Amino acid sequence: MATINNNYLKLKAGYLFPEIARRVNTFAEAHPEAKIIKLGIGDVTEPLPAACRQAIIKAVEEMGDRSTFKGYGPEQGYAWLREKIATQDFQARGCDIDASEIFISDGSKCDSGNILDIFGHDNTIAVTDPVYPVYVDTNVMAGNTGDVNEKGEYEGLVYLPITAENNFTAELPTQKVDLIYLCFPNNPTGATATKEYLKTWVDYAKANDAIILFDAAYEAFITDASLPHSIYEIEGARECAMEFRSFSKKAGFTGTRCALTVIPKTLKGKAADGSDVELWKLWNRRHCTKFNGVSYIVQRGAEAVYSDEGKAQVKALIEFYLENAKIICSQLQAAGLTIYGGVNAPYVWVQTPTGLSSWDFFDKLLQNCNVVGTPGSGFGAAGEGYFRISAFNSRENVNEAMKRITEKFTV
Ligand SMILES: *Cc1c(COP(=O)(O)O)cnc(C)c1O
């Protein structure tokens, strides 16, 4: 019989969202009349911007005509899309990023996991706690960890707690690490990073020959002009960081699929013979071998995000979700809860009232208000005592959920 990758057996059974579904289903069966509102999973709800749809329709028509039909495109993405990203997302903010350093892909979830293909298995890896679970699980699958303990922590990973005490920004590791995952604006806490804070990480990475894997999936939600959108706004980041970006949350592409990874040509790793190797070359090789590019149709849809109409529509979309977040923040505060995030991010991170665990709070919210959120403990041990509420929903559902919480929630 064929053997398997035993690392998969180390993974905690897909625990968080199945357990949420189980509790919601049990409640719904017992209370069939309850109108449950889900503010749990981080998926967008509003339609794809019109500019993107029109560009996609036009591209479909081109595919129907022999003279404009497209077969395989460049694995790294079409130049017209990469150029627009380089100039508008990076160079316009003073980031020295060239179009050739941008790789178009079908998702940041995929890229942030697949990137481990080009790294060795002897790196010391740091993640925040709580964290986007993909970073941890893909390291487990790749064999970069030992077993999980009863707290849900994997042996071999360095966990950097993020709590209200440190403003949900991790302190620098006290030991030397080689890879560091940072996500700002943060999922799940909604925290943001200042330039000064990111500089401490860039300085650490350069001093320790470490690499920062910077996830900027939520950069479009930044409204505070002083906050950096990209790690490359920090001097020195070209030598120590790669960045993941996605059209998913920015332009409603979660079901359409388009993202990008930036790997500066100046970013290097160490080979077994002690020589320095450009990571860009390895990722390019990996991308061309294991990936055949995002569809022409979808890349045209993504390109439309950079048109004048596209920019205005994306801005309106982001403002819509941020207004939801604002309503959630003010209503939860009115209900007497302590909250974080929700300003430059679509997530509100709620501190559970004294004496209530993350799952206790989940059950109370479900039973008293028929509202579903995500227990913070599902994102890591240090998420215990917190709860994530997502602003991705219709205004009607947000208003109704908040009305129920202010009227009915009692500790
Ligand atoms: C949603 C999300 C992404 C985007 O993933 P896609 O695969 O591009 O849809 C990346 N990182 C984080 C932290 C996210 O929450």
The ligand as an ORCA input file, in Angstrom:
! r2SCAN-3c Opt
* xyz 0 1
  C      -8.945     36.200      3.285
  C      -7.498     36.177      3.598
  C      -6.553     36.008      2.581
  C      -6.970     35.931      1.136
  O      -7.004     34.652      0.667
  P      -7.361     34.370     -0.872
  O      -6.877     32.965     -1.049
  O      -6.617     35.342     -1.711
  O      -8.843     34.477     -1.018
  C      -5.209     35.993      2.920
  N      -4.807     36.167      4.185
  C      -5.681     36.351      5.176
  C      -5.177     36.586      6.549
  C      -7.055     36.348      4.918
  O      -7.913     36.532      5.922
*
